[in-house]
């Protein structure tokens, strides 16, 4: 498998997108030929973008140094760079897999919390209905006592009026 070096006129730069994801901006020529590599994972996007930019910039430095020393990149240097790129790709894949695992665990935990919250809410609703029913019963008792008092007062008043 032949690999090629990503041409860079200036070092690769990490850019934070407005939606909270990250990208690596690579300017290939001084005239402004630019590529942006997007990292859409909200959990590991910054780390992946930073790692990728560091990899590209490091790769560019290695290539420049190899060219200075050897005059050109020979087959051994290409193999070393290919191995480094393969290792970086492996690390990125592992990081993305770990991010997906964390995301799945967070979804499970969120579902558990939601279930607990729904249970608490249902219990609170039952308690609220009971309190309202108890309050209505208490109001009915107070009304009954008040009506009896009013009748007693009416009876007493009628008796007093009849005495007069």
SVG drawing of the C-alpha trace seen along z (x, -y; Angstrom):
<svg xmlns="http://www.w3.org/2000/svg" viewBox="-93 -40 115 42">
<polyline fill="none" stroke="black" stroke-width="0.4" points="0.0,0.0 1.5,-3.3 1.1,-6.2 1.4,-9.9 2.4,-12.8 -0.2,-15.5 1.3,-18.6 1.2,-21.6 2.2,-25.2 1.7,-26.1 1.1,-23.9 -2.3,-22.3 -4.6,-24.2 -7.5,-23.0 -10.7,-25.0 -13.7,-24.8 -17.0,-24.8 -20.0,-26.8 -21.9,-23.5 -19.2,-22.5 -17.4,-20.0 -13.9,-20.4 -12.0,-20.4 -8.4,-20.4 -7.6,-23.1 -4.8,-22.1 -3.5,-24.7 -1.8,-22.8 -0.4,-25.7 0.5,-29.3 -2.2,-30.2 -4.8,-29.0 -5.7,-25.5 -7.3,-24.3 -8.8,-21.1 -10.8,-20.8 -11.1,-17.4 -14.2,-17.3 -14.4,-15.6 -18.1,-15.4 -17.8,-13.5 -18.8,-16.0 -17.0,-14.0 -13.6,-13.3 -13.7,-15.7 -11.3,-18.2 -8.8,-15.5 -9.0,-13.7 -8.6,-17.0 -5.7,-18.0 -4.1,-14.6 -4.6,-14.7 -3.2,-18.2 -0.2,-17.3 0.2,-14.1 0.2,-16.1 2.5,-18.8 4.8,-16.2 4.8,-14.3 5.6,-17.4 8.5,-18.2 9.8,-14.6 9.6,-14.7 11.5,-18.1 14.2,-16.8 14.6,-13.5 14.9,-15.5 17.6,-17.7 19.6,-14.7 19.0,-12.3 18.3,-14.7 15.1,-12.8 12.8,-10.4 14.0,-6.9 12.1,-3.6 12.9,-3.1 11.7,-6.6 8.5,-6.0 8.0,-2.7 8.6,-4.4 6.1,-7.2 3.6,-4.6 4.0,-2.8 3.5,-6.0 0.4,-6.9 -0.9,-3.4 -0.3,-3.6 -2.0,-7.1 -5.0,-5.7 -5.2,-2.8 -5.1,-5.2 -7.8,-7.4 -10.0,-4.3 -9.5,-3.1 -10.4,-6.6 -13.5,-6.7 -14.5,-3.2 -14.0,-4.3 -16.1,-7.4 -18.9,-5.2 -18.7,-3.0 -18.9,-6.0 -21.8,-7.3 -23.7,-4.0 -23.0,-3.8 -24.3,-7.4 -27.5,-6.5 -28.1,-3.6 -27.5,-5.7 -29.7,-8.4 -32.5,-5.9 -32.1,-4.6 -32.3,-8.2 -35.3,-8.9 -37.0,-5.8 -36.3,-6.7 -37.5,-10.3 -40.8,-9.0 -41.3,-6.7 -40.8,-9.6 -43.1,-11.8 -45.8,-9.1 -45.5,-8.7 -45.7,-12.4 -48.8,-12.5 -50.5,-9.9 -49.5,-11.7 -50.9,-15.0 -54.2,-13.3 -54.4,-11.9 -53.7,-15.3 -56.4,-16.9 -58.9,-14.2 -58.0,-14.6 -58.4,-18.4 -61.8,-18.0 -62.9,-15.6 -61.7,-18.0 -63.6,-20.9 -66.8,-18.8 -66.4,-18.1 -65.9,-21.7 -69.0,-22.7 -71.1,-20.1 -70.1,-21.4 -70.7,-25.0 -74.2,-24.1 -75.0,-22.4 -73.8,-25.5 -75.9,-27.7 -79.0,-25.6 -78.3,-25.6 -78.0,-29.4 -81.2,-29.7 -83.1,-27.4 -81.8,-29.4 -82.7,-32.7 -86.2,-31.5 -86.7,-30.3 -85.7,-33.7 -87.9,-35.5 -90.9,-33.3 -90.3,-34.1 -90.6,-37.8"/>
</svg>
